[in-house]
């Protein structure tokens, strides 16, 4: 990376020079798809070009070497053994890998426990697993009314485990987030993981919003399965995710998605590949894909240390920006943020603000009937109008009978961006209430 791209840079708009946002575009939605510095994308492009010069040698021999270097960086960053870390395309792929490798008991009494705010794709996956297992496993959803404190979340999972057993079922696995998506709430995943261990339930943590956003303490956390996107908050190019599986559970992860050359049938004796375990070898190559982003983890970590000053400074800035900026938006709207008294739900880089809309969140009344986007939902109309008129994007979503917006704090944003967002949201809400869609 060029020396100019490795200069410590003040957080806020000065940091924008490292990114590639279009002139006038305000990226208030880092949480959905991330954004990576140009210097790190340049590294991926250099490796892509190197591959094109000698495709076969690079893919067969050079790529595995570089992948191991990236695994070393990831394992050291997370503080876990190298043998427990592999890469997958994204968190959804990681969750699918774990769930599709599980062998469910044939008596039909296995259950997957999940919260009602489970990420949509993961919820669809558990539905699919229940369907294709032909009755071997079912899901049990844990419902809450938010906001709530951490103890209520923990008690909710404990009660669900015990109720599952009282109902004659076997709670095999619990899936929960570090920070959920919509709404964005930091869950007490540390205590939830400990509870699963205490109750003999496998823990599957969807840490899509984990690495690079919050302190994970993965070595002491010791979950059964953990997946986290690097392309969101760690700044690698899309797509890149870490799948962590401790040695005790690696024999359960029989195949990648899709199954490829690394698969070793149980009928064959296990033979190590260059000193690597079957688990690591399995995930080294699973078909020809553009996964050069996997090779940029060390560069992303180094960039964050040098340009940003390290993880503590990034977290402190983004947490404060999200909370203070969110409160500023709420004041402009005459509304509130989604938080509990202890502020544990908002100890992250995203914030949810209630929108002052009386429109229903479902049914015909939630559809826009005129204007540029007739037939659109409130979500689509607001988001498309933001793009067209304001050059920004903020996720708008229905939750618990009301409309909410989620904003992300990031090192290239300032409080003025949140204030600007507040006034634009106020304009949009007023237009919706007045049916002013022209």
Beta strands, then each sheet from edge to edge (+ up, - down):
strand 1: 85-88
strand 2: 110-115
strand 3: 137-142
strand 4: 170-177
strand 5: 202-206
strand 6: 225-229
strand 7: 241-244
strand 8: 350-354
strand 9: 395-399
strand 10: 402-408
sheet 1: 1+ 7- 6+ 5+ 4+ 2+ 3+
sheet 2: 8+ 10- 9+
end
